[in-house]
Amino acid sequence: MKSLLRIVRIFCHVFRIGPSSPSNGIDMGYNGNKTPRSQVFKVRKIYDIFRKVRHKRGKFDNACLHSLETSLIGCYFDRCEWFYEHLHSGQPDSDMVHRPVNENDILLVHRDSIFRSSCEVVSKANCAKLKQGIAVRFHGEEGMGQGVVREWFDILSNEIVNPDYALFTQSADGTTFQPNSNSYVNPDHLNYFRFAGQILGLALNHRQLVNIYFTRSFYKHILGIPVNYQDVASIDPEYAKNLQWILDNDISDLGLELTFSVETDVFGAMEEVPLKPGGGSILVTQNNKAEYVQLVTELRMTRAIQPQINAFLQGFHMFIPPSLIQLFDEYELELLLSGMPEIDVSDWIKNTEYTSGYEREDLVIQWFWEVVEDITQEERVLLLQFVTGSSRVPHGGFANIMGGSGLQNFTIAAVPYTPNLLPTSSTCINMLKLPEYPSKEILKDRLLVALHCGSYGYTMA
């Protein structure tokens, strides 16, 4: 088994080889060897294969499979580092979001109209300077720095899917979003889609997480991966089942009389749309049904929102070259953009530092972690946002949380206790300033007041 793992690691390495510099004018595709994406070796598939082998033949024990899985995950994190190394090639200190020296480079936005004002200032900003660093200031507020930038990304990611702009619609599961085929009701929709692409591209460029999850098909569009009929389930589960039924059954003698055309909504009116030239007169048969299913899928999942996709990618590619982002699949892209959806408290504890007199064994610290265990998942997210400015944990867990000058662990600092004193934070250094409360009950009460009343808004501490 050890030799097998060694072979897997070699495959992981060989098929991640890329150019020494991504700016040589050549599109190196997925792996730097001009290999078409469809032919690129996917290490995730190796693991799936060996899991099936183990299930059917019992060849590998749990320890071996765990070791194999670890090696494959390691390849993903290595690819993340390779991605950022080449993305930031030639950019000084571009592994962090830093404050531009020139006051004119600060993005000055209105909190009460953050989407529109941010769209305006970003469209006028110098793209090269935005790649090197971002500084944001809200009108009427003094705060500026890493924490404010993270809050800006966090709020904008929610605004992007705000139904008032009609850009995205919720998927069937209610947790992910898909471009709205009727977004044209907003006259500025394509400009806003371009802006949405810029924000996600900027966030990825600067390792900032966004509080939004898209459908798998939209991640595929970003990556240039073709959609398939299974992706239809995200917007219409029943229709996806019908397509599956067509593929699974012999339709020769059913008299369905399907043609290569479908009725669809075109600017508010139902029209018959051909799936290919002359499709209205071409019958769907047992021999060509697979083509029909694929073309229907492409119509509903791609052609119906092609202008929106194009506008989004125009903005996204201003900061993220397509040849680099294609290093990942749709699942990994979600992880890169949005981090872990759940908060692992044990990992949080493991990667927390203490200062100003606190130590892990102190009674107040023990009470604090007991409170974190007791509160809801939503309140844990509020706590994380309160201290770091972001509501998501980066891939790799709490050990990879970024501060104003690079990696910066979550930190708890001691503050002398006075009655009614609430916890405060310094988001630029991921620091929670926790008073030395006399009881667990008071600590929990004051902490929850701070979380529910003070999650947004910055002043100079």
C-alpha positions in Angstrom: 0.0 0.0 0.0 2.9 2.4 0.7 4.1 2.0 -2.8 0.6 2.7 -4.1 0.4 5.9 -2.1 3.7 6.9 -3.5 2.4 6.5 -7.0 -0.7 8.6 -6.1 1.5 11.4 -4.8 3.6 11.3 -7.9 0.4 11.6 -10.0 -0.7 14.5 -7.8 2.6 16.2 -8.4 3.0 15.5 -12.1 -0.5 16.7 -13.0 -0.1 19.9 -11.0 3.0 21.0 -12.9 2.6 24.5 -14.2 4.6 27.2 -15.9 7.2 29.1 -13.9 5.3 32.2 -14.6 1.7 32.5 -15.6 2.2 35.8 -17.4 4.2 34.4 -20.4 1.3 35.1 -22.8 0.6 31.4 -23.2 -2.7 29.8 -21.9 -1.3 26.7 -20.2 -4.7 25.3 -19.5 -5.3 23.2 -16.4 -1.9 21.7 -15.6 0.7 23.8 -17.4 1.3 21.2 -20.1 -1.4 22.4 -22.6 -3.5 19.3 -21.6 -7.2 19.8 -22.4 -9.3 20.0 -19.2 -11.2 16.8 -20.1 -8.0 14.8 -20.2 -6.5 16.1 -16.9 -6.0 13.5 -14.2 -8.4 14.2 -11.3 -6.9 13.0 -8.0 -10.4 12.9 -6.4 -11.3 10.2 -8.8 -8.4 8.0 -7.6 -9.8 8.1 -4.1 -13.3 7.3 -5.4 -12.0 4.3 -7.3 -10.1 2.9 -4.3 -13.2 3.3 -2.2 -15.2 1.2 -4.6 -12.4 -1.4 -4.8 -12.4 -1.6 -1.0 -16.2 -1.9 -0.9 -16.3 -4.6 -3.4 -13.2 -6.6 -2.7 -12.1 -5.6 0.8 -8.5 -4.9 -0.4 -7.8 -1.9 1.8 -8.3 -1.3 5.5 -9.4 2.0 7.1 -5.9 3.1 8.0 -4.8 2.8 4.3 -7.8 4.6 3.0 -7.3 7.4 5.5 -3.7 7.7 4.5 -4.7 7.9 0.8 -7.4 10.5 1.5 -4.9 12.6 3.4 -2.5 12.5 0.5 -5.2 13.6 -1.9 -6.4 16.5 0.4 -2.8 17.5 0.7 -2.6 17.8 -3.1 -5.6 20.3 -2.9 -3.8 22.5 -0.4 -0.6 22.4 -2.4 -2.6 23.5 -5.4 -4.0 26.4 -3.4 -0.5 27.6 -2.6 0.6 27.1 -6.2 -2.4 29.1 -7.3 -1.6 32.0 -5.1 2.1 31.9 -5.8 1.5 32.3 -9.6 -1.5 34.7 -9.2 0.7 37.1 -7.2 3.8 36.6 -9.2 5.6 40.0 -9.4 3.3 41.7 -6.9 5.1 42.9 -3.7 3.4 41.9 -0.5 0.3 40.8 -2.4 -0.4 37.9 0.0 -2.4 40.3 2.2 -4.8 43.2 1.9 -2.9 46.3 2.9 -3.7 50.0 3.0 -2.7 51.9 -0.2 -0.4 54.8 0.6 -2.2 57.2 -1.6 -5.4 58.6 0.0 -7.0 58.7 -3.4 -6.9 54.9 -3.7 -9.2 54.4 -0.6 -12.6 53.1 -1.6 -15.0 55.5 0.1 -18.5 54.0 0.2 -21.9 54.7 1.7 -23.1 52.1 4.2 -26.8 52.8 3.4 -26.3 52.3 -0.4 -23.3 50.0 -0.2 -24.0 48.0 -3.4 -24.5 50.9 -5.8 -21.8 53.1 -4.3 -19.3 50.3 -4.2 -20.1 49.4 -7.9 -19.4 53.0 -8.8 -16.1 53.4 -7.0 -14.8 50.0 -8.1 -15.6 50.7 -11.7 -13.5 53.9 -11.5 -10.6 52.3 -9.5 -7.3 51.2 -11.0 -7.5 47.5 -11.5 -3.7 47.0 -11.0 -3.8 48.9 -7.7 -6.8 46.9 -6.5 -4.8 43.7 -7.2 -2.1 45.0 -4.9 -4.2 46.1 -2.1 -7.6 47.4 -0.9 -8.6 50.0 1.7 -12.2 50.7 2.4 -13.8 53.5 4.5 -17.5 54.1 5.2 -18.8 57.6 5.0 -19.0 59.1 8.4 -17.0 56.4 10.1 -13.4 56.6 11.3 -12.4 52.9 11.1 -10.2 51.6 8.3 -8.1 48.5 7.9 -8.3 44.8 7.4 -11.4 44.4 9.5 -13.3 47.0 7.6 -12.3 45.4 4.3 -13.5 42.0 5.5 -16.8 43.6 6.6 -17.2 45.2 3.2 -16.8 41.9 1.4 -19.2 40.2 3.9 -21.9 42.8 3.3 -21.5 42.9 -0.4 -21.7 39.1 -0.7 -25.2 39.4 0.9 -26.1 42.3 -1.3 -25.2 40.5 -4.5 -28.1 38.1 -3.9 -30.5 40.7 -2.5 -33.7 40.1 -4.4 -34.2 43.8 -4.9 -31.5 43.7 -7.6 -33.0 40.6 -9.3 -29.5 39.2 -10.1 -29.8 35.8 -8.5 -32.5 33.5 -7.4 -32.5 30.9 -4.8 -32.1 27.3 -5.9 -34.6 24.5 -5.1 -32.8 23.7 -1.8 -33.0 27.3 -0.6 -29.3 27.5 0.4 -27.6 28.3 -2.9 -28.0 30.9 -5.7 -28.3 30.8 -9.5 -28.2 33.7 -11.9 -31.7 34.9 -12.6 -32.7 34.4 -16.3 -35.2 37.3 -15.8 -32.6 39.7 -14.4 -33.2 42.0 -17.4 -36.1 43.6 -15.4 -33.2 45.5 -13.8 -31.9 47.8 -16.6 -28.4 47.8 -15.0 -28.3 44.0 -14.5 -25.3 43.3 -16.8 -23.3 46.1 -15.2 -24.1 44.7 -11.8 -23.2 41.1 -12.8 -19.9 42.5 -14.0 -19.5 44.1 -10.6 -20.4 40.9 -8.8 -17.7 39.1 -10.8 -15.2 41.8 -9.8 -16.0 41.5 -6.1 -15.7 37.7 -6.1 -12.4 38.0 -8.1 -11.1 40.6 -5.7 -12.1 38.5 -2.7 -10.3 35.4 -4.1 -7.3 37.5 -5.1 -6.9 38.7 -1.5 -7.9 35.5 0.2 -11.1 37.1 1.6 -14.1 34.8 2.1 -17.6 35.7 0.8 -20.8 34.8 2.6 -22.5 33.3 -0.3 -22.9 29.9 -1.9 -23.8 29.3 -5.6 -25.2 26.3 -7.4 -22.7 23.7 -8.7 -23.7 24.6 -12.2 -22.6 28.3 -11.7 -19.3 27.2 -10.2 -18.9 25.1 -13.4 -19.6 28.2 -15.5 -16.9 30.1 -13.7 -14.5 27.2 -14.3 -15.5 26.5 -17.9 -16.8 23.0 -17.1 -19.8 21.8 -19.2 -23.0 21.3 -17.2 -24.9 18.0 -17.2 -28.6 17.1 -16.7 -28.0 16.4 -13.0 -27.3 20.1 -12.6 -30.9 20.9 -13.6 -32.0 19.5 -10.2 -30.8 22.7 -8.5 -33.4 24.8 -10.2 -36.1 22.2 -11.1 -35.8 18.8 -9.4 -39.0 17.4 -11.1 -37.7 18.4 -14.6 -34.4 16.7 -13.7 -36.2 13.5 -12.8 -38.0 13.6 -16.2 -34.7 13.9 -18.0 -33.3 11.0 -15.9 -36.3 8.9 -16.8 -35.8 9.6 -20.5 -32.2 8.4 -20.2 -33.1 5.3 -18.2 -36.0 4.0 -20.3 -36.6 2.9 -23.9 -38.7 5.6 -25.4 -39.1 3.9 -28.8 -42.8 2.9 -28.5 -44.1 5.5 -26.0 -45.4 8.0 -28.5 -43.9 11.0 -26.7 -43.5 12.9 -29.9 -40.7 15.0 -28.5 -38.8 17.2 -30.9 -35.5 19.0 -30.5 -37.3 22.2 -29.4 -38.8 23.3 -26.1 -41.2 26.0 -25.0 -39.6 28.6 -22.8 -40.1 32.1 -21.4 -38.5 34.7 -23.7 -38.9 38.2 -22.3 -42.2 37.3 -20.5 -43.8 35.4 -23.4 -43.7 31.7 -24.1 -42.0 30.7 -27.3 -40.8 27.5 -29.0 -37.0 27.6 -29.0 -35.1 25.1 -31.2 -32.3 23.2 -29.4 -30.4 23.1 -32.7 -31.0 24.2 -36.3 -34.2 22.8 -37.5 -34.9 21.2 -34.1 -38.6 21.7 -34.4 -38.8 19.0 -37.1 -36.4 16.5 -35.6 -38.0 13.8 -33.5 -36.3 12.6 -30.3 -35.6 8.8 -30.6 -33.9 6.1 -28.6 -30.7 6.8 -30.5 -30.5 10.5 -30.1 -32.2 11.0 -26.7 -28.8 11.6 -24.9 -28.1 14.5 -27.3 -31.6 15.9 -26.6 -31.1 15.7 -22.8 -27.7 17.4 -23.0 -29.1 20.2 -25.3 -32.1 20.8 -23.0 -29.7 21.0 -20.1 -27.5 23.5 -21.9 -30.5 25.6 -22.8 -31.9 25.8 -19.3 -28.6 26.0 -17.4 -26.4 28.0 -19.9 -28.0 29.6 -22.9 -30.9 31.1 -20.8 -28.4 33.0 -18.6 -25.5 33.4 -21.1 -25.4 37.2 -21.0 -25.3 37.2 -17.2 -22.5 34.6 -17.2 -20.5 36.5 -19.7 -20.8 39.8 -17.7 -19.9 38.1 -14.5 -16.8 36.4 -16.0 -15.7 39.7 -17.6 -15.5 41.2 -14.1 -14.1 38.0 -12.4 -11.3 37.6 -15.0 -10.1 41.1 -14.4 -8.5 39.7 -11.2 -8.4 35.9 -11.7 -7.0 34.5 -15.0 -9.1 31.6 -16.3 -6.0 29.4 -16.9 -5.2 29.5 -13.1 -8.7 29.1 -11.7 -9.2 26.0 -13.8 -6.8 24.3 -11.5 -9.8 23.5 -9.3 -13.1 21.7 -9.6 -16.5 23.2 -8.7 -16.4 21.8 -5.1 -13.0 23.2 -4.5 -13.9 26.6 -5.9 -16.7 26.8 -3.4 -14.3 26.0 -0.6 -11.8 28.7 -1.9 -14.5 31.4 -2.1 -16.6 30.7 0.9 -14.6 28.6 3.4 -16.0 26.0 5.7 -19.8 26.1 6.2 -19.5 24.8 9.8 -17.5 26.0 12.7 -15.3 23.4 14.5 -15.0 24.6 18.1 -12.3 22.1 18.9 -10.2 23.5 16.0 -11.0 27.0 17.1 -9.7 26.3 20.7 -6.6 24.5 19.3 -5.7 27.6 17.2 -6.3 30.4 19.7 -3.7 32.4 21.5 -3.9 34.3 24.8 -2.3 37.6 25.8 -2.3 40.4 28.3 -2.4 38.0 31.3 -4.8 35.3 30.1 -3.7 31.6 29.8 -5.7 28.6 28.5 -6.2 27.2 32.0 -7.7 30.4 33.5 -11.3 30.1 34.8 -12.6 33.0 32.6 -11.2 31.3 29.5 -12.7 28.0 30.5 -16.1 29.8 30.9 -15.7 31.4 27.5 -15.2 28.2 25.7 -18.1 26.6 27.5 -20.3 29.5 26.4 -19.0 29.0 22.8 -20.0 25.3 23.0 -23.4 26.2 24.4 -24.5 29.0 22.0 -26.0 28.4 18.6 -24.1 27.9 15.4 -25.5 31.3 14.2 -24.1 33.0 17.3 -20.7 31.3 16.8 -20.7 32.8 13.3 -21.6 36.2 14.8 -18.7 35.8 17.3 -16.3 35.0 14.5 -17.5 38.0 12.5 -17.3 40.2 15.6 -13.6 39.4 16.1 -12.3 38.8 12.6 -14.7 40.8 10.3 -15.5 37.6 8.4 -18.3 35.0 9.1 -16.4 32.2 7.5 -13.5 29.9 8.4 -10.9 29.7 5.6 -10.0 26.3 4.0 -7.6 24.5 6.3 -9.4 25.8 9.4 -8.6 28.3 12.1 -4.9 27.8 11.6 -5.2 29.8 8.3 -7.1 32.9 9.5 -5.5 36.0 8.0 -4.8 39.2 9.8 -3.5 42.6 8.6 0.0 41.3 8.0 -0.6 37.7 7.0 -1.6 34.7 9.1 -2.9 35.8 12.5 -4.4 33.4 15.0 -7.6 34.2 16.9 -6.4 35.9 20.1 -8.1 36.6 23.5 -6.7 39.5 25.5 -7.5 40.2 29.2 -9.2 43.4 30.1 -9.9 44.6 33.7 -13.5 44.1 34.7 -15.9 46.9 35.4 -19.7 46.5 35.7 -21.6 46.5 32.4 -18.4 46.4 30.4 -18.9 44.6 27.1 -16.3 42.6 25.1 -14.7 44.5 22.2 -12.5 43.5 19.4 -9.6 44.6 17.1 -10.5 43.0 13.8 -7.2 43.8 12.1 -5.4 41.5 14.5 -8.3 39.0 15.2 -8.3 39.9 18.8 -11.2 39.6 21.3 -10.7 41.9 24.3 -12.5 39.9 27.0 -13.1 41.5 30.5 -12.3 39.3 33.5 -15.9 38.6 34.3 -16.7 37.3 37.8 -19.1 34.5 36.6 -19.9 32.4 33.6 -23.5 33.8 33.5 -22.3 37.4 33.4 -19.7 36.5 30.7 -22.4 34.9 28.5 -24.8 37.8 29.0 -22.3 40.5 28.1 -20.9 38.5 25.1 -24.3 37.9 23.6 -25.2 41.6 24.0 -22.0 42.5 22.1 -22.7 40.0 19.4 -26.3 40.9 18.7 -25.8 44.7 19.0 -22.3 45.3 17.8 -21.5 43.0 14.9 -21.2 45.8 12.4 -19.7 49.3 12.4 -16.2 50.5 13.2 -14.5 53.3 15.1 -10.9 53.9 15.9 -10.1 51.9 19.0 
